[in-house]
Amino acid sequence: MLQTKKWYASKTIWGIMIAALGVLITNVLQVPGIELPKDATVDQAQAAIAAIKAAQGNIGLIVGQVTTLVGLVIGVIGRVKAEKIIA
C-alpha cells in the first residue's frame, strides 16, 4: 500500500505556489507606482517620466523571474524525489 502525505507537505505543491507567486510578482511590480498630482508641473511630470524610464520594471522582473525559477526547481525536485502520494 502506498504511503500518503498532506498536500502542504509536498515540495511539488510548494514549488508550484512559489512559481505562481513569481509570475504574479513579475506582472505586478514591473513599473513602480509613480503618481502625478492632477495639476502637476512640468518638472514633476519630467521627474516621473525619468523615474519610469530608469526603472523599466527591472526590479520586479528580476525578483519575479528568480522567484519563478526557484519555485520551478523546488517543484521538479519534489516531483523527482516523491515517494508518497498526496492525500
C-alpha positions in Angstrom: 0.0 0.0 0.0 1.3 3.5 -0.9 2.0 5.9 1.9 0.2 9.3 1.8 1.0 12.8 3.0 -0.9 16.1 3.3 -0.8 18.5 0.4 1.1 21.1 2.4 4.0 18.6 2.9 4.5 18.3 -0.8 7.6 20.0 -2.3 5.8 19.9 -5.7 2.8 21.8 -4.5 5.0 24.4 -2.7 7.1 24.7 -5.9 4.1 25.4 -8.0 2.8 28.0 -5.5 6.2 29.8 -5.4 6.4 29.8 -9.2 2.9 31.2 -9.4 3.9 33.9 -6.9 6.9 34.7 -9.1 4.6 35.2 -12.1 2.4 37.5 -10.0 5.4 39.5 -8.9 6.6 39.8 -12.5 3.2 41.2 -13.6 2.5 43.4 -10.6 5.9 45.0 -10.0 7.0 45.9 -13.5 6.6 49.6 -13.1 6.8 51.3 -9.7 3.7 53.2 -8.5 4.6 56.6 -9.7 1.7 59.1 -9.5 1.3 62.6 -10.5 -1.0 65.1 -8.9 -3.9 66.5 -11.0 -2.2 69.8 -11.5 1.4 68.5 -12.0 4.1 71.0 -13.0 6.3 70.3 -16.0 9.2 69.5 -13.6 7.1 66.9 -11.7 6.0 65.3 -15.0 9.6 65.2 -16.3 10.7 63.6 -13.0 8.0 61.0 -13.2 8.9 60.2 -16.8 12.6 59.9 -15.9 11.8 57.6 -12.9 9.6 55.3 -15.2 12.4 55.2 -17.8 15.0 54.4 -15.2 13.0 51.6 -13.6 11.9 49.9 -16.8 10.4 47.2 -14.5 13.8 45.7 -13.9 13.4 45.1 -10.2 10.0 43.5 -10.5 11.1 41.5 -13.5 14.3 40.2 -11.8 12.5 39.4 -8.5 9.6 37.7 -10.3 11.8 35.6 -12.6 14.1 34.5 -9.8 11.1 33.5 -7.6 9.5 31.6 -10.6 12.8 29.8 -11.2 13.2 28.8 -7.5 9.6 27.6 -7.5 10.1 25.5 -10.6 13.3 24.0 -9.3 11.6 23.1 -6.0 8.7 21.6 -7.9 10.8 19.5 -10.1 13.0 18.2 -7.3 9.9 17.4 -5.3 8.4 15.5 -8.1 11.5 13.5 -8.8 12.1 12.6 -5.2 8.4 11.9 -4.4 7.8 8.7 -2.6 4.4 9.3 -1.2 1.1 10.3 -2.8 -0.8 13.4 -1.7 -4.0 12.7 0.3 
